[in-house]
């Protein structure tokens, strides 16, 4: 395949919902080489009907539970190989991962489990599963791919890494998405040799968020969180031109993010 110029990643919060808001036109106009989606909320029996201009290769990983989770990769060029899930049954029923192999790298789209609301002890209900099981197994999965070629991880990682990555860090310290355990899980990805490329290229940029609650005019007031990422293998760093958050693009409670190559 010819070298990809750009990858778009977007938690669409429902593919059918975002299609009603101009998604197909947006894809045609922006014309990225690879499109990675999270939270498609579509079941496998319904995906055959979808067609998108420029993208002959549509890869879906749907959750067993209807209307829940799910990921997709749309590509102009055929992947060399495709893996759905990380190969561990307890994780792979929710359609959270697709790894598509291309000439120079693996592109892995991920919709990381949310640690969810508090239990009776005031801890996020799914925190232990998320941090003691999922985070460890997902990192091992990408490190195994890395033995073959560099990896680009993109998607909704459901964590704000540092205080600069959310509007109200002090009041969210014990809430899902900003617990010490989740932040350490993300740090483990960086410690393993991956680069949060947006923050690497924009180290001091504040108010740069990718998700906003639907409550209290959060998006209008930019009271948000940066929880959508491109984490790239260190080996690819010199080939990256830019990483952007398209905060003006509506249609979901998340905005799209873009990785552009030199």
C-alpha positions as CSV (number, residue, x, y, z in Angstrom):
1,X,0.0,0.0,0.0
2,X,1.0,3.6,-0.4
3,X,2.1,5.2,2.8
4,X,-0.8,6.5,4.9
5,X,-0.9,10.2,5.4
6,X,-3.3,10.4,8.3
7,X,-5.4,8.3,10.7
8,X,-8.6,9.6,12.3
9,X,-9.9,8.1,15.6
10,X,-13.3,8.9,17.0
11,X,-15.6,7.6,19.8
12,X,-18.8,8.1,17.8
13,X,-21.1,7.1,20.7
14,X,-23.3,5.1,18.3
15,X,-22.7,4.7,14.5
16,X,-26.3,5.1,13.6
17,X,-26.7,8.2,15.8
18,X,-23.7,9.9,14.2
19,X,-24.8,9.0,10.7
20,X,-27.8,11.2,11.2
21,X,-25.5,14.1,12.0
22,X,-23.5,14.2,8.8
23,X,-20.9,11.5,9.6
24,X,-20.7,10.1,6.1
25,X,-20.1,13.6,4.6
26,X,-17.5,14.3,7.2
27,X,-15.6,11.2,6.2
28,X,-15.8,11.9,2.5
29,X,-14.6,15.5,3.0
30,X,-11.7,14.7,5.4
31,X,-10.6,11.6,3.4
32,X,-8.2,10.1,5.9
33,X,-6.4,6.9,5.0
34,X,-7.5,5.0,8.1
35,X,-10.6,5.7,10.3
36,X,-10.8,4.1,13.7
37,X,-14.1,4.2,15.6
38,X,-15.0,3.3,19.2
39,X,-18.4,2.8,20.8
40,X,-20.1,1.9,17.5
41,X,-23.0,0.3,19.4
42,X,-24.0,-1.8,16.5
43,X,-24.6,-5.6,16.3
44,X,-22.8,-7.8,13.8
45,X,-26.0,-8.7,12.0
46,X,-26.5,-5.0,11.0
47,X,-23.0,-4.0,9.7
48,X,-23.3,-5.6,6.2
49,X,-25.5,-2.7,5.0
50,X,-22.9,0.0,5.6
51,X,-20.9,1.6,2.8
52,X,-18.6,4.6,2.9
53,X,-17.0,6.5,0.0
54,X,-13.2,5.9,-0.2
55,X,-13.3,3.0,2.3
56,X,-13.7,-0.4,0.6
57,X,-12.4,-2.2,3.7
58,X,-14.7,-2.1,6.7
59,X,-13.7,-4.1,9.8
60,X,-16.2,-4.4,12.7
61,X,-15.8,-5.9,16.1
62,X,-19.2,-5.9,17.8
63,X,-20.1,-6.7,21.3
64,X,-22.2,-9.7,22.1
65,X,-24.6,-7.4,24.0
66,X,-26.7,-5.4,21.5
67,X,-26.3,-1.7,21.4
68,X,-23.2,-1.7,23.5
69,X,-19.5,-0.9,23.0
70,X,-17.9,-2.1,19.7
71,X,-15.1,-0.9,17.5
72,X,-14.4,-0.5,13.8
73,X,-11.6,0.3,11.4
74,X,-12.3,1.7,7.9
75,X,-9.4,1.6,5.5
76,X,-8.6,2.7,1.9
77,X,-6.2,-0.2,1.6
78,X,-6.5,-3.9,2.6
79,X,-4.8,-4.7,5.9
80,X,-2.2,-7.5,5.8
81,X,-3.9,-9.1,8.7
82,X,-6.7,-8.5,11.2
83,X,-7.2,-9.5,14.8
84,X,-10.4,-8.8,16.7
85,X,-10.0,-8.8,20.4
86,X,-6.8,-9.6,22.4
87,X,-7.3,-13.3,22.5
88,X,-8.6,-13.6,26.1
89,X,-12.2,-14.6,26.4
90,X,-13.1,-12.6,29.5
91,X,-12.1,-9.4,27.7
92,X,-13.3,-10.2,24.1
93,X,-17.1,-10.3,24.5
94,X,-17.5,-6.5,24.3
95,X,-15.9,-5.8,20.9
96,X,-13.3,-3.4,22.4
97,X,-10.2,-4.0,20.2
98,X,-9.2,-4.4,16.5
99,X,-5.6,-4.7,15.4
100,X,-5.1,-4.2,11.7
101,X,-1.6,-4.9,10.3
102,X,-0.3,-2.6,7.6
103,X,3.1,-2.4,5.9
104,X,4.9,-0.3,8.5
105,X,2.9,-0.8,11.7
106,X,-0.1,-2.3,13.5
107,X,-3.0,0.1,13.9
108,X,-4.9,-0.9,17.1
109,X,-8.2,0.8,17.9
110,X,-9.4,0.3,21.5
111,X,-12.4,1.3,23.6
112,X,-11.1,0.8,27.1
113,X,-13.6,-0.3,29.7
114,X,-15.0,2.5,31.9
115,X,-14.4,1.9,35.6
116,X,-18.0,3.1,36.1
117,X,-19.8,4.7,39.0
118,X,-19.1,4.2,42.7
119,X,-19.9,1.1,44.8
120,X,-21.0,1.2,48.4
121,X,-17.4,1.8,49.4
122,X,-17.1,4.8,47.2
123,X,-14.8,3.1,44.6
124,X,-15.6,2.9,40.9
125,X,-17.4,-0.5,40.5
126,X,-15.3,-1.8,37.7
127,X,-12.0,-0.3,38.8
128,X,-10.3,-3.6,39.8
129,X,-11.2,-5.3,36.6
130,X,-10.1,-2.3,34.6
131,X,-6.7,-1.8,36.3
132,X,-5.7,-5.3,37.6
133,X,-6.9,-7.3,34.6
134,X,-7.7,-5.3,31.4
135,X,-4.9,-2.7,31.5
136,X,-2.2,-5.4,32.1
137,X,-3.5,-7.8,29.4
138,X,-4.0,-5.1,26.8
139,X,-0.5,-3.8,27.3
140,X,0.9,-7.3,27.0
141,X,-1.1,-7.7,23.8
142,X,0.4,-4.6,22.1
143,X,3.9,-5.5,23.3
144,X,3.5,-8.9,21.6
145,X,2.5,-7.1,18.4
146,X,5.5,-4.8,18.8
147,X,7.9,-7.8,18.5
148,X,6.8,-7.9,14.8
149,X,6.5,-4.2,13.9
150,X,5.7,-0.9,15.5
151,X,2.3,-0.2,17.0
152,X,-0.1,2.7,16.9
153,X,-2.7,2.6,19.6
154,X,-5.7,4.9,19.2
155,X,-9.0,5.4,20.8
156,X,-10.9,6.1,24.0
157,X,-8.7,5.0,26.8
158,X,-11.1,6.3,29.4
159,X,-8.5,8.0,31.5
160,X,-7.2,11.5,31.8
161,X,-3.4,11.0,32.4
162,X,-2.4,14.2,34.2
163,X,-4.1,17.2,35.8
164,X,-3.6,19.2,32.6
165,X,-5.8,16.7,30.8
166,X,-9.1,17.6,32.5
167,X,-10.8,20.8,33.6
168,X,-11.5,19.9,37.2
169,X,-8.7,17.6,38.5
170,X,-9.2,18.3,42.2
171,X,-12.8,17.3,42.3
172,X,-12.4,14.2,40.2
173,X,-9.5,12.5,42.1
174,X,-11.6,9.5,43.1
175,X,-13.9,9.4,40.1
176,X,-13.7,6.9,37.2
177,X,-11.3,8.1,34.6
178,X,-9.0,10.0,37.1
179,X,-8.2,7.5,39.8
180,X,-4.5,6.9,40.7
181,X,-4.9,3.3,39.6
182,X,-6.2,4.2,36.1
183,X,-3.6,6.9,35.6
184,X,-0.8,4.5,36.5
185,X,-2.3,2.0,34.0
186,X,-1.8,4.7,31.3
187,X,1.6,5.5,32.6
188,X,2.6,1.9,32.2
189,X,1.9,2.2,28.4
190,X,4.3,5.1,28.3
191,X,6.9,3.3,30.4
192,X,6.7,0.4,28.0
193,X,8.0,2.7,25.2
194,X,4.9,4.4,23.8
195,X,4.5,8.1,23.3
196,X,1.3,10.1,24.0
197,X,2.0,12.0,20.8
198,X,-0.5,14.9,21.3
199,X,1.0,15.7,24.7
200,X,4.5,15.1,23.4
201,X,4.0,17.7,20.6
202,X,1.9,20.0,22.8
203,X,3.4,19.7,26.3
204,X,1.9,22.9,27.8
205,X,-1.4,23.1,25.9
206,X,-4.2,23.5,28.3
207,X,-8.0,23.2,27.8
208,X,-7.3,20.6,25.1
209,X,-10.1,18.1,25.7
210,X,-11.8,15.3,23.7
211,X,-14.8,14.4,25.8
212,X,-17.5,16.5,27.5
213,X,-20.4,15.5,29.6
214,X,-23.8,16.2,28.1
215,X,-24.8,17.9,31.4
216,X,-24.4,21.5,32.4
217,X,-23.3,22.9,29.0
218,X,-20.0,21.3,29.6
219,X,-19.0,21.4,25.9
220,X,-20.0,25.0,25.4
221,X,-18.0,26.0,28.5
222,X,-15.2,23.5,27.6
223,X,-15.4,21.7,30.9
224,X,-13.9,18.5,29.5
225,X,-11.5,15.6,29.7
226,X,-8.8,14.4,27.3
227,X,-9.4,10.7,27.3
228,X,-8.9,9.9,23.6
229,X,-5.3,9.3,22.5
230,X,-2.8,8.2,19.9
231,X,-0.1,6.3,21.7
232,X,2.6,5.4,19.2
233,X,5.7,3.2,19.3
234,X,8.8,5.3,19.9
235,X,10.2,3.9,16.6
236,X,7.5,5.9,14.7
237,X,8.1,9.2,16.4
238,X,10.3,10.7,13.7
239,X,7.6,10.0,11.0
240,X,4.8,12.0,12.8
241,X,4.0,15.5,11.6
242,X,1.1,16.4,14.0
243,X,-1.6,15.2,16.3
244,X,-4.8,17.2,16.6
245,X,-8.1,17.3,18.5
246,X,-10.9,18.4,16.2
247,X,-12.9,20.1,18.9
248,X,-15.2,21.9,16.5
249,X,-16.5,18.6,15.0
250,X,-19.9,17.7,16.6
251,X,-22.0,14.6,16.5
252,X,-20.8,12.8,19.6
253,X,-19.9,13.6,23.2
254,X,-16.3,13.0,22.0
255,X,-14.5,14.9,19.3
256,X,-12.4,13.2,16.6
257,X,-8.6,13.1,16.9
258,X,-6.1,13.0,14.0
259,X,-2.6,11.7,13.6
260,X,-0.7,13.0,10.5
261,X,2.4,11.6,9.0
262,X,5.3,13.5,7.4
